[in-house]
Amino acid sequence: MKNTNRLGKMPAWQKHFVQIGMLSCSLTGTAYLLGHEFHIERAILGTHPVLACHGIAAILATIALGSVLPFHLKAGLKSKRKLWSGLSQLAFLAALLVSGALLYYGPEEIRDGVIATHWMLGIAFFSIFLLHGVYSKK
């Protein structure tokens, strides 16, 4: 059995849950963005079912985020390893949660600006998420 007691290392189940949650949210969001905003295969990608899948994936991603906060984040702060990408992800996810809530519950007057903000934040988050998972500080 692998040693999962290393500082900040997530157990395999948690790592997979976080990866699946974040990737499914990012990929369904990208699909909807391409269909709805950029009119690429709009009849397939820009539909309500794709948006609903994105919403469900966002819920799973939020639960995944909650699963890493108590241990992984604390250990990362203590070790200062991957600090920039980890804290950036946290900030982007917080902004994505707020902008996602505003898309659903916010006033109509700000909707267009929130849409643009949400997808730009989503692309930035996804880039940092991938970076955080692959780079290692020497």
C-alpha positions in Angstrom: 0.0 0.0 0.0 1.3 3.5 -0.9 2.2 5.9 1.8 -0.5 8.6 1.8 0.8 10.3 5.0 3.2 12.7 3.1 2.4 16.3 3.8 -0.4 17.5 1.6 -0.7 14.3 -0.5 -4.3 13.3 -1.0 -5.4 9.7 -0.9 -6.0 8.2 -4.3 -9.8 8.3 -4.0 -9.8 12.0 -3.2 -7.3 12.9 -5.9 -9.5 11.2 -8.5 -12.6 12.8 -7.1 -11.1 16.3 -7.3 -9.7 15.6 -10.8 -13.0 14.2 -12.1 -15.0 17.0 -10.5 -12.9 19.8 -11.8 -12.3 18.3 -15.2 -16.0 17.5 -15.7 -17.0 21.1 -14.7 -14.3 22.6 -16.9 -15.1 20.4 -19.9 -18.9 20.9 -19.7 -18.4 24.6 -19.2 -16.1 24.7 -22.3 -18.6 22.8 -24.3 -21.4 25.2 -23.4 -19.1 28.2 -24.0 -18.3 27.0 -27.5 -21.9 26.3 -28.4 -23.7 29.2 -26.7 -21.2 32.1 -26.9 -19.1 31.1 -30.0 -21.8 29.3 -31.9 -19.8 26.2 -32.6 -22.1 23.3 -33.0 -24.7 25.4 -31.2 -27.5 23.0 -31.7 -25.6 20.4 -29.7 -23.2 22.2 -27.4 -25.2 25.4 -26.6 -28.3 23.6 -25.2 -29.9 23.5 -21.8 -28.9 19.8 -21.2 -25.2 20.8 -21.6 -25.7 23.7 -19.3 -27.5 21.5 -16.8 -24.6 19.0 -16.9 -22.3 21.9 -16.2 -24.4 22.9 -13.2 -24.3 19.3 -11.8 -20.6 19.1 -12.5 -20.1 22.5 -10.7 -21.8 21.0 -7.6 -19.5 18.0 -7.7 -16.5 20.3 -8.1 -17.6 22.4 -5.1 -17.9 19.2 -3.0 -14.4 18.2 -4.2 -13.1 21.6 -3.3 -14.6 21.2 0.2 -12.9 17.8 0.5 -9.4 19.3 0.0 -9.8 22.4 2.2 -9.3 20.9 5.6 -6.1 19.0 4.9 -4.6 19.6 1.5 -4.8 23.4 1.7 -3.5 23.5 5.2 -0.6 21.3 4.3 0.2 23.3 1.2 0.2 26.5 3.2 2.6 25.0 5.7 5.0 23.6 3.1 4.7 26.6 0.8 4.9 24.1 -2.1 2.9 25.0 -5.2 1.6 27.9 -3.2 1.0 30.3 -6.1 -1.0 27.9 -8.2 -2.9 26.5 -5.2 -4.0 29.9 -3.8 -4.7 31.1 -7.4 -7.0 28.1 -7.9 -8.8 28.9 -4.6 -9.3 32.5 -5.6 -10.5 31.6 -9.1 -12.9 29.0 -7.7 -14.3 31.5 -5.2 -14.9 34.0 -8.0 -16.4 31.3 -10.2 -18.8 30.3 -7.4 -19.9 33.9 -7.0 -20.3 34.6 -10.7 -22.1 31.3 -11.2 -24.6 32.3 -8.4 -25.0 35.7 -10.0 -25.8 34.1 -13.4 -28.6 32.2 -11.7 -29.8 34.7 -9.1 -28.4 38.0 -10.1 -30.1 41.0 -11.8 -30.6 40.9 -15.5 -28.7 44.2 -16.0 -25.3 42.7 -15.1 -25.9 39.3 -16.8 -23.8 39.9 -20.0 -20.8 41.2 -18.0 -21.1 38.3 -15.5 -21.3 35.8 -18.4 -18.0 37.1 -19.9 -16.4 37.3 -16.5 -17.4 33.7 -15.6 -16.0 32.1 -18.8 -12.8 34.1 -18.6 -12.3 33.0 -15.0 -13.1 29.4 -16.0 -10.5 29.3 -18.6 -7.9 30.9 -16.3 -8.9 28.4 -13.5 -8.6 25.4 -15.8 -5.1 26.5 -17.0 -3.9 26.9 -13.4 -5.6 23.6 -12.4 -3.6 21.7 -15.1 -0.4 23.6 -14.1 -0.9 22.8 -10.4 -1.2 19.1 -11.2 1.9 18.7 -13.4 4.6 21.1 -12.3 6.9 20.5 -9.4 8.9 23.0 -7.5 12.6 22.0 -7.3 
